[in-house]
Amino acid sequence: MKQKYLLEIATFSLMGAVEAFRAGAQRIELCENPHEGGTTPSYGMMATAKKLINIPIFPIIRPRGGHFVYSKSEREVIIDCGCHRILTSGQYPSVFDGKENVRILVERANGKIAIMPGSGLNSQNLKEIAHHTGASEFHTAARKTIFDKNPFSPKTMNEKMSYTSIDKKEIQKLLKVLSEL
């Protein structure tokens, strides 16, 4: 029996991808450069992730960081890589505010391409976003910052000893919300 809803977790490292898988993610979007909004990961990162995880893994197809308005040549790169779903916040910083635009896109797509709400999606707003938009696939980074407690780095380096990972408890809450819809 096909599941009604799918939860995709954006991860920015191999460790984050494995942790998201273990927490119950149903699909992984593998990315690099979280502070740039995510960029296409390396071939090596994708190949290693596929050896470690047995759920679908898709790379973010994004030729550069920064804003999401692309030049013609950047759009060609994205199209050439294949596109089966559109991740959108409905033209707002948070999908909660853009949920009406997402609803319209889901309706217009009519199943020809998946419209996947994301950006600011969390366990507190997922139920309302799901009901309002009619989407069946959902995207979140469920991210948290991990601070390295025992870093080996001289103070003179002035490095921020932290990295972006996933919040396993948040993923489990999101899955619970979807299972109750």
C-alpha positions in Angstrom: 0.0 0.0 0.0 1.4 3.4 -1.0 1.9 5.8 1.9 -0.3 8.9 1.7 2.4 11.4 2.7 6.2 11.6 2.4 8.7 13.5 4.5 12.0 14.6 2.9 14.8 15.8 5.1 17.5 18.1 3.8 20.9 17.2 5.3 24.2 18.9 4.9 26.6 16.0 5.8 26.9 12.3 5.6 26.4 12.0 9.4 23.3 14.2 9.2 21.9 12.0 6.3 22.5 8.8 8.3 20.9 10.3 11.4 17.8 11.5 9.5 17.5 8.0 8.0 17.7 6.4 11.5 15.1 8.9 12.8 12.6 7.8 10.1 13.1 10.2 7.2 11.5 8.7 4.1 13.7 10.5 1.6 16.9 12.6 1.9 17.8 15.7 0.0 21.6 15.8 0.2 23.1 19.3 0.2 26.4 21.1 0.9 26.9 24.6 2.2 24.0 25.1 4.6 24.8 28.8 5.1 24.4 29.4 1.4 20.9 27.8 1.4 22.3 24.5 0.1 24.2 23.6 -3.1 24.7 20.5 -5.1 26.8 18.0 -3.2 29.9 16.3 -4.6 29.8 13.0 -6.5 31.8 11.4 -3.7 29.3 12.6 -1.0 26.4 11.2 -3.0 28.1 7.8 -3.7 29.0 7.4 -0.1 25.6 8.3 1.2 24.0 5.7 -1.2 26.2 3.0 0.4 25.1 4.0 3.9 21.4 4.6 3.4 18.6 2.5 1.8 16.0 5.2 1.2 15.8 7.5 -1.8 18.5 10.2 -1.8 18.3 13.1 -4.1 20.9 15.8 -4.4 19.7 19.4 -4.3 20.1 20.7 -7.9 21.4 24.2 -7.3 24.4 25.5 -9.2 25.2 28.2 -6.6 24.2 29.6 -3.2 22.5 32.9 -2.5 19.2 33.9 -3.9 16.9 31.7 -5.9 16.5 33.8 -9.0 18.5 32.1 -11.7 20.0 33.2 -15.0 19.1 31.4 -18.2 22.3 29.3 -18.1 21.7 28.4 -14.5 18.2 27.3 -15.3 19.5 25.1 -18.2 21.8 23.3 -15.7 18.9 22.6 -13.4 16.6 21.4 -16.3 19.4 19.3 -17.7 19.8 17.5 -14.4 16.2 16.5 -14.3 13.3 17.9 -12.3 10.5 15.9 -10.9 9.3 18.1 -8.1 9.3 21.7 -7.1 10.2 22.8 -3.6 8.5 26.1 -2.8 7.6 28.3 0.1 4.9 30.0 -2.0 7.0 33.1 -2.6 7.3 33.9 1.1 10.3 33.3 3.5 8.1 30.8 5.4 5.8 28.3 3.7 3.2 28.9 6.4 2.7 32.5 5.0 2.8 31.2 1.4 0.5 28.2 1.9 -2.2 29.7 -0.3 0.2 30.1 -3.3 1.4 26.5 -2.7 -2.3 25.3 -2.7 -2.8 27.0 -6.1 0.4 25.4 -7.5 -0.6 21.9 -6.2 -4.0 22.4 -7.9 -2.5 23.6 -11.2 0.1 20.8 -11.2 -2.6 18.2 -11.0 -0.2 15.4 -10.2 2.0 16.1 -13.3 4.9 17.3 -11.0 5.1 17.2 -7.3 4.8 20.5 -5.5 6.6 20.2 -2.2 6.1 22.8 0.6 9.2 23.7 2.5 11.0 26.6 4.3 9.9 27.0 7.8 7.9 23.8 7.9 7.9 22.2 11.3 5.9 19.9 13.6 3.9 22.9 14.8 2.6 24.0 11.4 2.7 20.9 9.3 -0.9 19.8 9.9 -2.3 23.2 8.8 0.0 23.3 5.8 -0.9 19.8 4.7 -4.6 20.4 5.1 -4.5 23.8 3.3 -2.3 22.9 0.4 -3.3 19.4 -0.4 0.4 18.5 -0.9 1.5 14.9 -0.3 5.3 15.5 0.0 6.9 17.8 2.6 10.4 19.2 3.0 12.3 20.4 6.0 15.9 20.6 7.2 14.7 19.9 10.8 18.1 21.4 11.5 20.0 22.2 14.6 23.4 23.5 15.4 25.8 21.1 17.1 28.6 22.6 19.1 31.8 20.6 19.4 32.5 20.2 23.1 36.1 19.1 22.8 37.5 20.8 19.8 41.2 20.7 19.0 41.6 24.2 17.7 44.0 26.9 19.0 42.2 30.0 20.2 44.3 32.0 17.8 42.4 30.3 14.9 39.2 32.0 16.1 37.1 29.2 14.6 33.4 28.6 15.3 33.5 25.0 16.4 30.0 24.0 15.4 28.2 22.4 12.4 24.7 22.0 11.1 22.9 18.7 11.7 19.4 17.4 12.1 17.1 17.2 15.0 16.0 13.6 15.4 13.2 14.4 17.8 11.7 17.0 15.4 11.8 14.4 12.6 9.9 12.0 14.8 7.3 14.7 15.7 6.8 15.5 12.0 6.3 11.8 11.1 3.7 11.5 14.0 1.8 14.5 12.6 1.8 13.0 9.1 0.7 9.6 10.4 -2.3 11.2 12.1 -3.6 13.1 9.0 
